[in-house]
Amino acid sequence: MLGFEVAQSTVSKYMVRRRNPPSQTWKTFLRNHAEAIVAIDMCVVPTLTFDLLLAFLVLGHGRRQLLWFEVTRHPTAEWLAQQITEAFPWASAPAYLVRDNDRAYGHVFTSRIRTMGIRDRPISPGSPWQNGYAERLIGTLRRECLDQIVIFGEAHLRRILSAYAAYYNQARTHLALQKDAPLRRAIQRSGAVVAVPVLAGLHHQYVRI
């Protein structure tokens, strides 16, 4: 009888459900492959005449760099596929692409990224936190730029995004990068500090001369 209880206890021990997941979590995947991941998303921008424009944004996970942007009124799968082609020449395509499940990413788009050797990683429905870097970029872009400026049209929005992208990549610090910018900044140890206005003084870049 004692032998039976010991055997039963041994079987129960190995039948206990594993506490650790059998594969890496989504957060672990993002952290382990950051340098090879890009995230995409679209940001709705109202204009002075109440038209709605869409800004398509491409963000690199590794250095939080804004790699590409473009503006349209009507994003189609063909247009989105063209943006990916222009953002990444064939020799420099990322390994993974994180995106939401917007219907605009149709068959043409998914076929294009597959042809380029990019692994498509759409997030789970209703889980924007899985594309957190892109969502944070959009929030930052709204707070620091778009909510402070009246947009007149597509050409005006492109100019604003171009100026902000230069500031974001070259001057704006990130805590995740140890207070460095996505494009590494050289340390300036001497000279007088001068404030260079960005976006007509909405922001400033501080340099030594």
C-alpha positions as CSV (number, residue, x, y, z in Angstrom):
1,M,0.0,0.0,0.0
2,L,2.8,2.4,0.9
3,G,4.5,1.6,-2.5
4,F,1.3,2.5,-4.3
5,E,1.0,5.9,-2.5
6,V,4.6,6.7,-3.4
7,A,4.1,5.8,-7.0
8,Q,0.9,7.9,-7.1
9,S,2.7,10.9,-5.5
10,T,5.5,10.6,-8.1
11,V,3.0,10.6,-11.0
12,S,1.1,13.6,-9.5
13,K,4.4,15.5,-9.3
14,Y,5.1,15.2,-13.0
15,M,1.4,15.9,-13.9
16,V,1.5,19.4,-12.3
17,R,1.0,22.1,-14.9
18,R,4.1,24.0,-15.7
19,R,4.1,27.5,-14.3
20,N,6.3,28.9,-17.1
21,P,4.9,29.3,-20.6
22,P,6.2,26.8,-23.1
23,S,7.4,29.6,-25.4
24,Q,8.5,33.2,-25.0
25,T,6.0,35.9,-24.3
26,W,5.2,38.7,-26.7
27,K,7.1,41.1,-24.5
28,T,10.2,38.8,-24.5
29,F,9.9,38.5,-28.3
30,L,9.9,42.3,-28.7
31,R,12.9,42.7,-26.4
32,N,15.0,39.9,-27.9
33,H,14.5,41.0,-31.5
34,A,14.3,44.7,-31.1
35,E,17.0,45.5,-33.6
36,A,15.3,43.5,-36.3
37,I,11.7,44.8,-35.7
38,V,9.9,47.7,-37.2
39,A,6.4,48.8,-36.2
40,I,3.9,50.6,-38.4
41,D,0.7,52.5,-37.6
42,M,-1.5,55.3,-39.0
43,C,-2.4,58.6,-37.3
44,V,-5.6,60.5,-38.1
45,V,-4.9,64.3,-38.5
46,P,-7.8,66.8,-38.9
47,T,-7.2,69.9,-41.0
48,L,-8.4,73.5,-40.8
49,T,-11.3,72.6,-43.2
50,F,-12.2,69.5,-41.2
51,D,-10.8,67.0,-43.7
52,L,-9.1,63.9,-42.3
53,L,-5.6,63.0,-43.3
54,L,-3.8,59.9,-42.4
55,A,-0.1,59.9,-41.5
56,F,1.6,56.6,-42.1
57,L,4.5,56.1,-39.7
58,V,7.3,53.5,-39.6
59,L,9.3,53.1,-36.4
60,G,12.4,51.1,-35.7
61,H,12.3,49.3,-32.4
62,G,16.1,49.2,-31.8
63,R,16.8,52.9,-31.5
64,R,13.2,54.2,-31.6
65,Q,14.0,55.9,-34.8
66,L,11.2,57.3,-37.0
67,L,12.3,55.7,-40.3
68,W,9.6,56.8,-42.7
69,F,6.4,58.7,-42.9
70,E,3.9,59.7,-45.6
71,V,0.5,61.4,-45.8
72,T,-2.6,60.4,-47.7
73,R,-6.4,60.9,-47.6
74,H,-7.3,57.3,-48.6
75,P,-4.8,54.6,-47.6
76,T,-5.1,51.5,-49.9
77,A,-3.2,48.2,-49.7
78,E,-1.4,49.3,-52.9
79,W,-0.4,52.6,-51.4
80,L,0.8,51.0,-48.1
81,A,2.8,48.4,-50.0
82,Q,4.5,51.2,-51.9
83,Q,5.4,52.9,-48.7
84,I,7.1,49.8,-47.3
85,T,9.1,49.5,-50.6
86,E,10.2,53.1,-50.3
87,A,11.0,52.9,-46.6
88,F,13.2,49.8,-47.0
89,P,15.3,49.1,-50.1
90,W,15.4,45.4,-50.8
91,A,18.8,44.9,-49.1
92,S,17.8,46.6,-45.9
93,A,14.4,45.1,-45.1
94,P,13.8,44.3,-41.4
95,A,13.2,40.7,-40.2
96,Y,9.8,41.4,-38.5
97,L,7.0,43.9,-39.0
98,V,4.5,44.6,-36.2
99,R,1.2,46.2,-37.1
100,D,-2.5,46.3,-36.2
101,N,-5.3,44.5,-38.0
102,D,-6.6,47.4,-40.0
103,R,-8.5,46.3,-43.1
104,A,-6.3,48.6,-45.2
105,Y,-3.5,46.1,-45.0
106,G,-4.9,43.9,-47.7
107,H,-3.6,41.1,-49.9
108,V,-1.3,43.4,-51.9
109,F,0.4,44.7,-48.8
110,T,0.9,41.3,-47.2
111,S,2.2,39.8,-50.5
112,R,4.7,42.7,-50.8
113,I,6.2,42.2,-47.4
114,R,6.4,38.5,-47.8
115,T,8.2,39.0,-51.1
116,M,10.7,41.3,-49.3
117,G,11.4,38.6,-46.8
118,I,9.7,40.4,-43.9
119,R,7.8,38.3,-41.4
120,D,4.4,39.8,-40.7
121,R,3.4,40.0,-37.1
122,P,-0.1,41.5,-36.7
123,I,-1.1,42.1,-33.1
124,S,-4.1,40.4,-31.4
125,P,-7.4,42.1,-32.0
126,G,-8.1,44.9,-29.5
127,S,-4.6,44.8,-28.1
128,P,-2.9,48.1,-29.0
129,W,-0.4,47.6,-26.1
130,Q,1.2,44.9,-28.3
131,N,2.2,47.7,-30.7
132,G,3.2,50.0,-27.8
133,Y,6.2,51.7,-29.4
134,A,4.2,52.9,-32.4
135,E,1.3,53.9,-30.1
136,R,3.7,55.9,-27.9
137,L,5.2,57.6,-31.0
138,I,1.7,58.7,-32.1
139,G,0.9,60.0,-28.6
140,T,4.2,61.9,-28.5
141,L,3.6,63.3,-32.0
142,R,0.2,64.5,-31.0
143,R,1.2,66.1,-27.6
144,E,4.4,67.7,-28.8
145,C,3.4,68.7,-32.4
146,L,0.0,68.1,-34.0
147,D,-2.2,69.3,-31.1
148,Q,-0.3,72.6,-31.1
149,I,-0.5,73.4,-34.8
150,V,-3.3,74.0,-37.3
151,I,-2.8,71.8,-40.4
152,F,-3.9,73.4,-43.7
153,G,-3.5,70.4,-46.0
154,E,-1.4,67.5,-47.2
155,A,1.7,69.5,-48.2
156,H,1.6,71.4,-44.9
157,L,1.4,68.3,-42.9
158,R,4.3,66.8,-44.7
159,R,6.5,69.8,-44.0
160,I,5.5,69.7,-40.3
161,L,6.2,66.0,-40.0
162,S,9.5,66.4,-41.8
163,A,10.6,69.1,-39.3
164,Y,9.4,67.1,-36.3
165,A,11.0,63.9,-37.6
166,A,14.4,65.6,-37.8
167,Y,14.0,66.9,-34.2
168,Y,12.7,63.6,-32.9
169,N,15.6,61.6,-34.4
170,Q,18.4,64.0,-33.9
171,A,17.7,66.0,-30.7
172,R,14.9,64.6,-28.6
173,T,16.1,62.4,-25.8
174,H,14.7,59.0,-24.8
175,L,14.9,57.5,-21.3
176,A,15.1,54.0,-23.0
177,L,18.3,55.2,-24.8
178,Q,19.9,56.5,-21.6
179,K,18.8,60.1,-22.6
180,D,20.3,59.9,-26.0
181,A,18.6,60.5,-29.3
182,P,17.7,57.8,-31.9
183,L,20.5,59.1,-34.0
184,R,23.4,59.2,-31.6
185,R,24.5,62.7,-30.6
186,A,28.2,63.6,-30.1
187,I,28.9,64.9,-26.6
188,Q,29.8,68.6,-26.8
189,R,32.0,69.5,-23.8
190,S,32.9,73.2,-24.5
191,G,31.4,76.3,-26.0
192,A,28.4,78.5,-25.2
193,V,25.0,76.8,-25.1
194,V,22.7,78.1,-27.9
195,A,19.0,77.2,-28.3
196,V,18.0,76.5,-31.9
197,P,14.3,76.8,-32.5
198,V,12.4,73.9,-34.0
199,L,8.9,74.3,-35.6
200,A,8.9,78.1,-35.1
201,G,9.9,77.8,-31.5
202,L,7.5,75.0,-30.4
203,H,10.7,73.1,-29.4
204,H,14.4,73.9,-29.1
205,Q,17.5,72.0,-29.8
206,Y,20.4,73.0,-27.5
207,V,23.9,72.9,-28.9
208,R,27.3,74.4,-28.0
209,I,29.2,76.7,-30.4
